Amino acid sequence: MILVGLTGGIGAGKSTVSALLTAHGAVVIDADAITRALQEPGQPVLAAIVERFGSGVLSADGRLDRAGLAEIVFADPDSLRDLNSIVHPAVGVEIARRIAAEQDSGRVVVLDVPLLVETGRGGLSGIVVVDVPTETAVERLVLQRGMSEDDARARVAVQASRNERLAKADVVIDNSTTREDLEKRVAEVWAWMQQLPDAERPPEPRGSVPPPR
């Protein structure tokens, strides 16, 4: 198994790159999708979030009000840290299980993780960073996600800096030009991925959702 880390700042278009790699044949493990699944009603992660932040973070149907929770945590570093301490361990366990399932598959597995640089991860065959200028990311968040400019800049600010991400990259995908250019670059990167050495065998997945705080 070749295991490649894929990351990029918010608004960089990492999900688009991930979809293109899937079309080429990559197995994509999407940390954001795992996070959403673990925050569904009935999941221990959601119970822990409600225990910490109160029932006000739930919508009328009992689901997590992601926008409301985001307003809380991105305005308060301590709240963001508490949320991450609830969510990240559980996501990490599920990611480890999925990687283990592909260990002997001989396939290219792409680990799509927004905070790859911030959290750090060993055992990867390579790291790909999807990159756009900061102002481009802010503009996309405002136009495509309906954020205010202040909110967009706050989201960007809590992540690793652009330079920090680029310093960790084995390969950079510039997503500030055209769709045609992006598809061509992703095809080149896919060819590069297929030539990488196999990843180290990871330890057996361990851990569980931390208790409510």
C-alpha positions, 0 to 999 in steps of 0.5 A: 500500500502506498499511503499519501497525505493530502492537505491544504488550507481551507478554501484551497480546493482540496475536495476537488483534488480528492475527487479527481484522484478518486477518478484516477483510482485512488482510495481516499480516506476523507477525514472530514467525512469521517468527522461528520459521520461521528457527529451524527445523532446517537454517536458518542462524539456528539454526546461528548460535544453536547456535554461540553458545549450544551444542548444549544449546539443542536438543531431542532432535529437533534443534529449538530448545528455545525455553523453555530458550533463554529461560531463558538469555537473559532471565537475562543481558542480554548473552546476550539482546543476542547472540541479538537480533544473530543473529535480528533482521537475518535477520527484518528481511530477510524482512520487507522482502521481504514488504513489497516484494511488497505494495508495489503491491497497494493493500492494508492491510498490518499489520506485527505486530512485538513490538519495534516501539518498541524497534527503531524503524521508519520509513516506516509509515502509522501505529502501533497499540498493543495495551494492557493494564495491566502487572498484567493482562499478568503475570496472563495470562502466568501463567495462559495460558502457565504462567510463574511470576510472576517469569518473567512480570515478567522478560519484561515488564521487558526490553521497552519500558515501557507508557508508551514504547509508548503515546507512539509510538501513533497509535491504542490498542486497549484489550484489558483488557475483553471480547471484544465490546468488542475486536471493536468496537474492532478494527472501528473501527481497521480503518476508520481504517487504510483511510483512511491514506495510502500508506506510503513506498516502502522501500529494496530489501531487503539483508543476510543472516544474520550469521555464527556468533559 
